[in-house]
Amino acid sequence: MRGEPPAWAPGPAQAAALLEEAADLLVLHRDFAAALERCEAGCDSLGPGPEPGTEPGPGPESFAEVKRSLCVVGIQALAEMNRWREVLSWVLQYYHVPEHLPPKVLELCMLLYSRVGEPQVMLEVGSSWLRAQANQSLPEFGSLLKLYLAQVLLPLGRFEGAEELVRGCAVFDSQQQLEFLSTILESRSRWAQREETRSAAEEQQDPATETVLGVLSQKLLTMFTLLRRALRSMSNHFYLLPYKKMLLATFLLYLVVLLLHHCHSFTNWSSSSDRLGQLCFLQSTGLQFGTNCLPPLKVSPCFGDLTREC
């Protein structure tokens, strides 16, 4: 980055110095950002400037010429930085309305947006400039009209607008109008041929696409049919199960398991005490069975071992 430019006298002299520095930065140093800064500083130093249509000042570095050159360098710097989307708005901040754009600036804008494939950006701008009465007397008007037709209207298929624009230009004689209208007619014919070719190509692609889609659709339909049958078979088998019998069997099994569990627990807890009670009961009732006596019981402290004594 180079240092700040020296403080020049305000007006075209300072703008001319900034223009020279911007051109060096653009071409020699390839410093596009710095070149754009110099162009903006130069345009700002010029101020609003004279009204459009007034005669330029004396000398080669007149106000309008310096401002136009600064904008041309600025457009190139923006394009080099791939900031072409900002070009039109950047230029209009210094010229305010499309009708006041210099022919060279308008030409660069149309070529740039046509080159990047967005000619529609210049549709309204070019139309406004060409319909302005002050611009129709300029020597560049005819070439700009041809450029606007070739780079903006015809690529967009605006044939009716192109014919209306040509017929509405009072500066053209009948011969010139016929030449322009003939160019528009040829472009319309080429457009129609391209559309027919494109339609034919799409029609040829449609059967192949439909065949592929048909095969895929058939496979998907077969797969969904098999899946539906499998789900239906599973659901039917599930519905045929005897719910009541299953519930009853489950309940009975639960009861059996519960009873076995309680019996086992009760048996473990009362094994020793029940054995003592049974022996006492037999001893007390032994006479009824003709037994004279039963051996006395000797109970161990833990109630676990019972022995008889004769």
Protein Blocks (a to p, Z undefined) as FASTA:
>chain_A
ZZddddddedjklmmmmmmmmmmmmmmnopaklmmmmmmmmmmmnonopaehiacdedjk
bfklmmmmmmmmmmmmmmmnopmmmmmmmmmmmnopaklpcfklmmmmmmmmmmnopakl
mmmmmmmmmmpmklmmpmklmmmmmmmmmmmmmmnopaklmmmmmmmpmkbcfklmmmmm
mmmmmmmmmmmmmmmmmmmmmmmmmmmmmmmmmmmmmmmmmmmmmmmmmmmmmmmmmmmp
cfklmmmmmmmmmmmmmmmmmmmmmmmmmmmmmmmmmmmmmmmmmmmnopabacdddddf
klmaccddZZ
